[in-house]
C-alpha cells in the first residue's frame, strides 16, 4: 500500500517550464493568407527612475504589398526588473509567463504602408540601479507574413537616478 504516492511524484520535474504559445491560431482552411510583410520598428521607451513607470510602444508596420488578411499577434518581452502594469492598448492585451510577456492581437485588415502600435505601460523595480536594461524585445507573428527576418526588434530601457528631494 502506498501512503505517500509513487516515488516519481516526489521528485521535481527536471524539464524547464515551457514557454507559452505566443503565436496566433493557425488559419482556418477557408482563409487565404495575404502577401503582406510585417516589420517591427525599434522604439526605445522613455527613461524612468527606479520604481517609476514608462510605456513600451510596440510599433509594427505592414510593408505590403497587400493588407493583412489574418489577425496578427504582437509579443512584448520585458527585461528583468520590469513588470507590466495595465491598462494596455489594445484592450485585449494579456500578461503571460507571470508578467514576463504581454501578448496583443490585432484584427486582420492592416493596410499596406500603415502601422499598428500596442502600448504596454510598465513599472521598474524600486531596487534597480541606474543604467541600461537590455533583454526586452517586440515581435510580430502572422500567418500572412512572407518575411520573418524583420519581425523582432530589441529595445533598451534606461534607468535614471531621481533628483534629490523628488
N, C-alpha and C positions, 0 to 999 in steps of 0.2 A: 504494500500500500504506500502510495506517495503522499506525503503530507505537505511538502514544500513545492511540489511541482517538479517537472523534469529538470535535470541539471543544465540542459542547454538554455533553459529560460532564465537562469540566474546570471549568465554571462552577458556583458554588454555587447551589442551588435557592433562588430568591427567595421562595418561598411559606413562610409560617410553619409551624412544626411543628404538626400537627393535635392538638387536644385529644382525649384518649382518650374512647371511648364510655363514659359514666358511667351510663347508664340500664340497666334490666333488659331482658331479651329480651322481645319482644312476646308477647302472649298467643297460645296455640295456638288454632286455630279452635274447639275444643271447650270452651275455658274461657269462663266468663261473668263479667265484672267485677262486683264488688260495688258498693254505694252507700256508699262509705266516704270519709273525708276525713282524710288525714294532715296533721299540723301539727307543725312543728319549733318547739320551745320553746328560747328563748335561755338558755344557761347559760355564763357566762364561767368558764374554768378557774382554778384556784388560781394565785396569783402564784408565780414561780420566779426564782432568780438566773441570771445568765449561766452557761452550761454545765450548769445543773440540769435537772431533769425535772418535768413535771406531766402531767395527763391531761385530754384533751378528752372531755367527756361529751356525746355526740350523742343528745339526748333527743327522741324522736318519739312523739306521741300520736295515737290514732285517735279523731276526733271523731264517727265513726259516720255514719249510724245503723246500719250493718251492720259485721260483721267483715270483714277483708280477705280476698278470695278469691284473690289473687295474691301472689307474693313481692314485697317492696319493697326498694329499694336506698337506702342512706344513704351520702352522699358528704361527707367532711370535707376541706375545702380549708385548707391550712396557710399561715400568714403567712410572709413571708420571714424567714430566720434560725431556722426551726424545722424539725426533721426527725422523722418518725415513728420510734418505737422499740418494736417489739412485745415481748411478745406482746399481741395485741389480743383484744377480745371484741366480737362472736363470733369464733371461731377462723377463720372463712372470710374475714375482712377481708384486703385485699391493697393493697399500695402501687402507685400508678400515677404516671406522669409523673415518674419519678425521685424519688419521695417527696413530690411536691407535693400529691397527693391520696391519701386512703385510702378504699377502697370496701368496704362491708359489705352483705351480703344477708341479709335476714330472711325466714323462711318465711311462707307465707300463714297466715291464721288469727288475726291480731291482733284481739282483741275490741274492740267499741265501748267507749270510755271507758277503755281500757287504754293502756299505753305500752311502748316498747322503747328500750333505750339501748345504743349502741355505745360502747365505751371504747377510746380511742386514746392511749396514752402517747406523749409527745413529749419531745425534748431540745432545749434552747435553745442556740444557738451561744455559745461562750465569749466572743466579742467583741461581744456585744450590749450597748448602753448601757442604763442604767436608763430606764424609761418604759413606754409602752403600744405594743404591737404590734397593728396593725389588718390587715385583709385576710384573716382567717380566716373560714370560714363552715361551716355544716352545711346540707345539702339532702337532701330525701327525694323519691324518684321511684317511682311505682306506676301501672300501667295502670288500677287501680281508682279512683284519686284524682279526685274531681269538682271540686275547687277547688285549683288550684296556687298561689294567691296567698299561702298561708301555709306553703309548703313549703321556705322558705330563711330562715335567720337568721344574721347575722354574730356573731362573738364577738371580744372583745378579750383579749389576754394581757398581763398586767403583768409586766415585768422589774424585779426588785428588787435593790438592792445587797446584797452579803453583808456580814455583820458582820465587823469586824476580828478576825482570829485564827480565823475559822471555816473 
